[in-house]
Amino acid sequence: MKIGLFDSGIGGLTVLAQIMKLMPEEEYIYYADSDNCPYGIKTKEEIYALSKKAVVFLKEKGCDIVCIACNTATSVAAARLREEYDFPIVGVEPAVKPAIDHMATDGGNGRILVIATPMTVNQKKLHDLIDRLDEEHLVDMKALGNLPGYAEKGDFDSPSLYKYFDRELGDEKYKKYTKVVLGCTHFIHYTEALSKYFSDDVEFLDGAEGTARNIRNICSRAGLETAGHLSIEFYRSGHEASEENVSFYRMILDRLSKK
């Protein structure tokens, strides 16, 4: 089978890394829309149009299933695209439920913070999810709109990055959060850097692993045959990725495999 994934840039590589752990002998096509990153500050119609372009591109490349490996694009475009096309389209969802479940298991101390792009934070979809699950009113939200840009530059540990974190998260009030939901796939790259700004025993949660399991289950139910070998094709905003881009993407995947 052939599995397609797209994101506004390298964030979705965190999802690809999880899928490859569960399904190591498949063909993958990864579409990084880095020319249009970040999505989180665009209008809904812009995000929908870019998402549709990526989904159609991946389907035309022969993908049996497409994963919108971007929280912002999922929140804005996934439901609409599923209505328009008859092949499986899987999105990612912030791990709010696991965070609440883990909080209950841990005894309920502390609070939960969802960090995401401005668009995701402002979307009704996320608010409805929290309203449905957060019976104890433990969940707050915070937008970090500039963080995807750091990831796209491969900046995971610079003075500029920490200056940004200091400005956005340096207040002592963030120490009360013991669960942090990473509501943007780009943010998964920053768990180590972010850990200093929250509780000493902070737990980071994201939707990448759950999305990977969902894709495996859908493929199994559909009876899709395994490719029997691993291959990955990379595209950047609808064009074959350059050698430099591919080298960067593979470096990120290697970095993720070691976590």
HELIX and SHEET records of a PDB file:
HELIX    1   1 LEU A   13  LEU A   22  1                                  10    
HELIX    2   2 SER A   34  ASN A   36  5                                   3    
HELIX    3   3 LYS A   44  GLU A   60  1                                  17    
HELIX    4   4 ASN A   71  ALA A   73  1                                   3    
HELIX    5   5 THR A   74  ALA A   78  3                                   5    
HELIX    6   6 ALA A   79  GLU A   84  1                                   6    
HELIX    7   7 VAL A   96  THR A  105  1                                  10    
HELIX    8   8 PRO A  118  ASN A  122  1                                   5    
HELIX    9   9 LYS A  124  LEU A  133  1                                  10    
HELIX   10  10 LEU A  147  GLU A  152  1                                   6    
HELIX   11  11 PRO A  159  LEU A  169  1                                  11    
HELIX   12  12 GLU A  172  LYS A  176  5                                   5    
HELIX   13  13 THR A  185  TYR A  190  5                                   6    
HELIX   14  14 THR A  191  LEU A  194  1                                   4    
HELIX   15  15 SER A  195  TYR A  197  5                                   3    
HELIX   16  16 ALA A  208  ARG A  221  1                                  14    
HELIX   17  17 GLU A  243  SER A  257  1                                  15    
SHEET    1   A 6 ILE A  89  GLY A  91  0                                        
SHEET    2   A 6 ILE A  65  ILE A  68  1                                        
SHEET    3   A 6 LYS A   2  ASP A   7  1                                        
SHEET    4   A 6 GLU A  27  ALA A  32  1                                        
SHEET    5   A 6 SER A 231  ARG A 236  1                                        
SHEET    6   A 6 HIS A 239  GLU A 240 -1                                        
SHEET    1   B 4 VAL A 139  ALA A 143  0                                        
SHEET    2   B 4 ARG A 111  ALA A 116  1                                        
SHEET    3   B 4 TYR A 177  LEU A 182  1                                        
SHEET    4   B 4 GLU A 203  LEU A 205  1                                        
END                                                                             
